[in-house]
């Protein structure tokens, strides 16, 4: 979640007047390259113009996060 915890991914500025928002969950958090077990985190800060794919925040990701929290609480 952007601006919570530590090691936040870089800020993303948007052409449409918004960017990375506090509490947003980014789309492209992926396992570290070279770690076959998926451990670690990669934030692609350089990807031939496709860097935005790792920092773009998506509402569905936030929705799934809230659903997971609800499921954990109801156990």
C-alpha positions, -999 to +999 in steps of 0.1 A: +000+000+000+016+032-011+029+054+017+025+027+043+053+007+057+087+010+041+103+004+007+074+020-012+076+019-049+084+052-068+057+079-072+039+077-105+027+110-120-002+109-144-011+131-173-047+132-161-042+151-128-037+121-105-009+098-097+001+074-069-023+079-040-018+071-003-031+036+004-033+026-033-022-009-043-001-011-074-006-035-103+029-047-111+045-059-079+063-090-091+088-116-077+124-107-081+141-117-114+163-147-109+144-161-079+125-191-092+105-193-059+090-158-065+106-144-034+117-108-033+101-079-050+110-061-082+098-026-090+108-020-126+120+016-126+134+012-161+116-009-186+119+008-220+090+032-214+068+006-197+078+015-161+042+027-154+031-010-155+048-016-121+035+015-103+000+020-117-026+016-090-058-004-097-091-002-079-096-040-083-064-047-064-077-026-035-110-045-037-094-079-035-072-067-006-103-056+013-120-090+005-090-108+018-090-088+050-127-095+055-121-132+050-093-133+075-114-114+101-143-138+097-123-169+106 
